[in-house]
Amino acid sequence: MVDFKRVTDLIIAMLKAELIMQGHKDTGALIDSFEGKVMELPNSIVLEILMDKHGEYVNDGRRKAKSEKEYVPIGVLIDWVERKGIANGDKDVKNAAYAIRQKIYKEGSPTKGSFQFSKNGRRKGFIDFVIESKLDFVYTELEEQVFKSYDASIATIVKDFNKVK
């Protein structure tokens, strides 16, 4: 029998590794949020991989803002500045958060300066990268499991056939 749970686990492992290589391990919440589900339908099998909503922003980035309505929420940035220890004291933390928000407003995200945290030169598109260049391993794993399943089924058929003789 094909172990589709193993397939989703392999894909999740690749997504996590790419996130880390891109420098996106802050609290680990996004990395820890991945969950794989296998749904067996009458004529197909659906592999579903879920993650926290902010994973979309990490994957897609943010375009330059056209208006102040598109600012990154300041509370998110204040929390991030505090967590990273970029500044100390309420006023300095807020000033740093506002400066970062302004940079994202002007450049979009990822910002030019954020690439220093990447180990592979990428700062977005972790999902796209895994889908486009890392799934050959998953296809190989699927093939192996399908052939093992067929072999087991054929062996059972042969065994049952020989019992009838």
VENHU-V681515 format. One record per pair of residues at least 4 apart in sequence whose ideal C-beta (glycine too) atoms are under 6 Angstrom apart, sorted by the first residue. I is the first residue (numbers start at 1). GAP is how many residues later the second one is. Records with the same first field share a line. If there is no record, write none. Layout:
I->GAP ; GAP
This chain:
1->148
2->143 ; 144 ; 147
4->34 ; 41
5->33
7->131
8->28 ; 39
10->128
11->127
12->22 ; 24
14->116 ; 120
15->115
16->15
18->108 ; 111 ; 112
19->5 ; 12 ; 107
20->5
21->98 ; 99
22->96 ; 100 ; 101 ; 104
23->94 ; 95
24->34
28->4
30->22 ; 25
33->18 ; 19
34->17
35->15
36->13
37->11
38->9
39->7
40->5
51->4
56->4
59->67 ; 68
61->48 ; 49 ; 63
62->46 ; 47
63->45
64->44
65->5 ; 40
71->30 ; 34
72->5 ; 29 ; 32
74->23
77->20 ; 23 ; 24
78->15 ; 19
81->5 ; 6 ; 12 ; 15 ; 16
82->11
86->10
87->5 ; 6 ; 9
88->4
103->4 ; 8
104->5
107->4
110->4 ; 13 ; 14
114->9
115->8
118->4 ; 5
125->4
128->4
129->4
130->4
